[in-house]
Amino acid sequence: MFRQSVVAQNEAVTADTQVTYDLPVKPLSFVVLTLLYQQNKANDAMSFVNVPEILDRVEILYKGSPVYSANGIDCLALGLFLHHFWSWGVNADGNDDDYRSFSFLLPLTRTLYSLDEAFPGVSRGELVLQITYAASFTDLDNVRCQVEAYEVPEASPTQYAKTTTLVGTPAAAGQFDVELPLGNKISDIVVFATTIPLADADTTTAHFLELLINNSEVYYTGTNFETIHNLGGRLGRDPSYWGYHVHRLTAAAYAQWDDTGPVIPADHVLKQHLHLPFDIFRDGQHLIDATDLSNAVLRFDAGDTNAIRVLPVEVIETR
């Protein structure tokens, strides 16, 4: 049995604030955060990326320590890569003042609704959702949020999934290491690179990467940004949410059943993300066992000195 309950109902959202909600006490599988808003731009021209950008930080905290921590766009990437979750949204063809909505999945498990993997039961007030909103919102107003929790009351979980964010900034172009957490098992890593090939420049912050465990190359012994990014296609679908594009015809062109040139959409919103899966089949076969390692490093050949975010997903045993 599972139980779905409302934690926050259409709460007004204010820029540059932080809000905290108590989560339920029974074993928790996942949380869904839904943003409702009015589009504040005419002609369908609001970029979709403005929606996740209002979330500076989304965290699930247990006694003050994060068990899930990511910003809005990384929440979006994690939901797609780990759970094939892609919100359907409401009223995607929005005009100025139209009401729209979009949901973000915040999982504490690699398998939704699992009775074996979930965050264990807690006392009231120990487990909270904390949302930090950006200092300002672009093209959105009258923002509200809904929060709903999905418990598995009869579960006796032996483990849960923990997701945190590591941020590194190379001091110079070239080799740059991000140390991965030790002490648990790692099932997936999601990477965000600030700079990617654009127009006539092919600079990439995470140009090339490899994984080293105890100073030996394993799993990803050398791979390029482009290949790993394009392998997102193994999900069997396109990334969707391509920004916007507008068709325009002059009166003369319309009369001749011709257009004024090619229509080029904005790039998709996860264009800077990579997914490095290990536990491919969710059976534990390829988990990185970091319980007794001296070091685990994700090594980049950095193309510039912009930030790289690394989000490891750990499997934490509860007993």
C-alpha positions in Angstrom: 0.0 0.0 0.0 1.1 3.6 -0.6 -0.3 6.8 0.6 -0.3 10.1 -1.3 -0.9 13.3 0.8 -0.8 17.0 0.4 2.0 18.8 2.3 1.4 22.3 0.9 -1.6 23.5 -1.0 -1.3 26.4 -3.4 1.2 28.3 -1.2 2.1 31.8 -2.5 5.7 32.0 -3.6 7.8 35.1 -3.0 11.2 35.7 -4.7 14.3 35.7 -2.5 12.7 33.6 0.3 13.3 30.3 1.9 10.4 28.1 3.1 10.3 24.8 5.0 7.6 22.2 5.2 7.4 19.2 7.6 7.2 15.9 5.6 5.2 12.8 6.8 6.7 10.4 9.3 6.0 7.1 7.6 8.6 5.6 5.2 8.9 8.1 2.3 9.4 7.1 -1.4 9.3 10.5 -3.1 8.0 14.0 -3.1 6.4 16.0 -6.0 6.9 19.8 -6.1 4.5 21.6 -8.5 4.9 25.2 -9.5 1.8 27.1 -10.7 2.3 30.5 -12.3 1.0 33.0 -14.8 3.1 33.6 -17.9 4.2 37.3 -17.9 5.2 37.5 -21.6 3.2 37.7 -24.7 3.4 35.8 -28.0 4.3 32.4 -26.5 7.9 33.6 -26.3 8.7 32.7 -22.6 11.7 30.4 -22.4 10.8 27.3 -20.5 14.1 27.4 -18.6 12.7 30.3 -16.6 10.6 27.9 -14.7 13.3 25.7 -13.0 15.5 28.7 -12.6 13.3 30.1 -9.9 14.4 27.2 -7.7 17.9 28.1 -6.3 17.9 25.1 -4.0 15.5 22.2 -3.3 16.5 20.1 -0.3 15.1 17.3 1.8 16.8 17.5 5.2 17.0 14.9 7.9 17.9 16.5 11.2 19.4 19.4 9.2 21.6 17.2 6.9 20.6 16.9 3.2 19.4 13.6 1.8 18.4 15.3 -1.4 19.9 18.6 -2.6 19.8 20.1 -6.1 18.7 23.3 -7.9 15.7 23.4 -10.2 17.3 22.5 -13.5 19.3 19.6 -11.9 16.1 18.3 -10.3 14.7 18.2 -13.8 17.7 16.3 -15.1 17.7 13.8 -12.2 14.0 13.1 -12.7 14.5 12.3 -16.3 17.7 10.3 -16.1 16.9 8.2 -13.0 13.2 7.7 -13.3 12.2 8.6 -16.9 10.0 11.3 -15.3 9.0 14.2 -17.5 6.2 16.4 -16.3 3.4 16.7 -18.7 2.8 20.3 -17.5 -0.4 22.2 -18.0 -1.2 24.7 -20.7 2.2 24.6 -22.4 0.9 26.9 -25.2 0.8 29.8 -22.9 0.2 33.5 -23.8 0.6 36.5 -21.6 -1.3 36.1 -18.3 -2.1 32.4 -19.0 -2.0 30.0 -16.1 0.5 27.2 -16.4 2.1 24.6 -14.2 5.0 22.1 -14.0 6.1 19.4 -11.6 9.5 18.2 -10.2 10.1 14.7 -8.9 12.2 14.5 -5.7 13.0 10.8 -5.1 14.5 9.1 -2.1 14.6 5.8 -3.9 15.8 4.4 -7.3 12.5 2.6 -7.7 9.4 4.6 -7.0 6.9 3.0 -4.6 9.4 0.3 -3.5 8.8 -1.3 -0.2 12.5 -2.2 0.1 14.1 1.1 -0.7 12.7 4.3 0.8 13.6 6.8 3.5 12.7 5.1 6.8 10.1 6.4 9.3 10.9 9.4 11.4 9.6 11.5 14.2 7.6 14.6 13.4 9.8 17.5 12.4 12.9 15.5 11.7 12.4 15.3 7.9 11.6 18.5 6.1 11.5 20.0 2.6 13.3 23.3 2.3 12.9 25.4 -0.9 15.1 28.4 -1.6 13.7 30.7 -4.3 15.8 32.8 -6.6 16.2 36.5 -6.0 14.0 37.4 -8.9 11.7 35.6 -11.4 11.8 36.1 -15.2 8.5 36.2 -17.2 6.6 34.5 -14.3 4.2 36.1 -11.8 1.5 35.0 -9.3 3.7 31.9 -8.5 2.3 29.3 -6.2 3.5 25.8 -5.2 1.9 22.5 -4.3 3.8 19.8 -2.4 2.6 16.2 -2.3 4.3 13.3 -0.5 4.2 9.6 -1.4 4.6 7.3 1.6 4.9 3.5 1.8 3.5 3.0 5.3 4.0 -0.8 5.4 7.6 -0.7 4.1 10.6 -1.9 6.1 13.2 -0.3 3.9 16.8 -1.6 4.1 18.2 1.4 2.1 17.4 4.7 0.5 18.8 6.9 -2.2 20.7 10.0 -1.3 21.4 12.8 -3.8 23.7 15.7 -3.2 25.4 18.4 -5.2 29.2 18.9 -5.5 30.5 22.1 -7.2 34.0 22.5 -8.6 35.6 25.3 -10.5 38.8 24.6 -12.4 41.7 27.0 -11.6 42.8 26.6 -15.2 41.9 24.7 -18.3 43.2 21.1 -18.2 43.0 18.3 -15.7 40.5 18.9 -12.9 39.3 16.4 -10.3 36.1 16.2 -8.3 36.3 13.8 -5.3 33.3 11.6 -4.9 31.8 10.7 -1.5 33.2 7.6 0.2 31.5 5.2 2.6 28.4 4.1 0.6 27.5 2.7 -2.8 27.0 4.9 -5.8 24.4 4.1 -8.5 24.4 7.2 -10.8 26.2 10.5 -11.3 24.7 13.5 -13.1 27.0 16.2 -14.3 26.3 19.8 -15.3 28.9 21.7 -17.5 28.6 25.5 -17.7 30.1 25.8 -21.2 29.1 23.7 -24.1 29.7 24.0 -27.9 27.8 27.0 -29.1 27.7 28.6 -32.6 31.3 28.6 -33.9 33.0 27.8 -30.6 33.5 24.2 -29.4 34.8 24.9 -25.9 33.3 22.6 -23.3 33.9 22.9 -19.5 33.6 19.1 -19.2 35.4 18.3 -22.5 36.6 14.8 -21.5 36.1 12.7 -18.4 37.2 9.5 -16.7 36.5 7.8 -13.4 39.3 6.7 -11.1 38.8 4.4 -8.1 41.9 3.8 -5.9 43.9 5.6 -8.7 42.8 3.0 -11.4 40.6 3.8 -14.3 37.2 1.9 -14.2 33.8 2.1 -15.8 34.3 5.3 -17.7 38.0 5.0 -18.6 37.7 7.9 -21.1 34.7 9.5 -22.8 33.8 12.7 -24.5 31.1 15.2 -23.5 29.3 14.8 -26.8 29.1 11.0 -26.7 27.9 10.8 -23.1 25.4 13.6 -23.7 24.0 12.0 -26.8 23.7 8.7 -25.1 20.8 10.2 -23.2 19.0 8.8 -26.2 19.0 5.4 -24.6 16.0 6.7 -22.7 14.2 6.1 -26.0 12.8 9.7 -26.3 13.9 13.2 -27.1 14.7 15.6 -24.3 11.6 17.8 -24.9 11.2 21.3 -23.6 13.1 22.9 -26.5 12.5 26.5 -25.4 10.4 28.2 -28.0 10.2 29.1 -31.7 8.0 31.3 -33.7 6.8 31.0 -37.3 6.4 34.3 -39.1 5.2 34.9 -42.6 5.1 38.1 -44.5 1.9 38.8 -46.4 3.8 38.4 -49.7 5.3 35.1 -48.6 2.0 33.8 -47.4 0.4 34.5 -50.7 3.1 32.4 -52.4 2.8 29.6 -49.9 6.4 30.1 -48.9 8.1 31.0 -45.7 10.7 33.5 -44.8 13.4 31.1 -43.9 14.1 28.1 -41.6 12.7 28.1 -38.1 15.3 27.4 -35.5 14.0 26.5 -32.0 15.9 27.2 -28.8 18.0 24.3 -27.6 16.6 21.8 -25.1 16.9 22.7 -21.4 19.2 19.8 -20.5 21.8 20.6 -23.1 24.5 21.0 -20.5 23.8 17.7 -18.6 25.4 14.3 -18.6 24.2 11.1 -17.1 26.8 8.4 -15.9 24.8 5.4 -14.9 26.3 2.4 -13.0 23.4 0.4 -11.6 21.9 0.1 -15.1 19.3 -2.6 -14.3 18.6 -1.5 -10.7 19.7 -4.9 -9.5 23.0 -3.8 -7.8 25.1 -5.5 -10.4 27.3 -2.5 -11.3 27.1 -0.3 -8.2 30.3 1.4 -7.3 31.1 0.1 -3.8 32.7 3.0 -2.1 32.4 1.6 1.4 36.1 0.7 1.7 38.0 2.9 -0.8 40.9 5.3 -0.4 39.6 7.6 -3.1 37.1 7.9 -5.9 37.6 10.7 -8.4 35.7 12.0 -11.5 38.5 13.5 -13.6 37.8 16.2 -16.2 39.8 17.7 -19.0 38.3 21.2 -18.5 38.0 23.4 -21.5 37.7 26.6 -19.4 37.4 27.8 -15.8 33.7 27.8 -15.4 31.8 25.7 -12.8 31.1 22.0 -13.0 28.3 20.5 -10.9 28.5 16.8 -10.0 25.5 15.0 -8.4 26.3 11.5 -7.1 23.3 9.3 -6.2 24.3 7.1 -3.2 22.6 4.0 -1.9 22.5 4.3 1.9 22.0 1.2 4.0 19.7 1.7 7.0 20.5 -1.5 8.8 
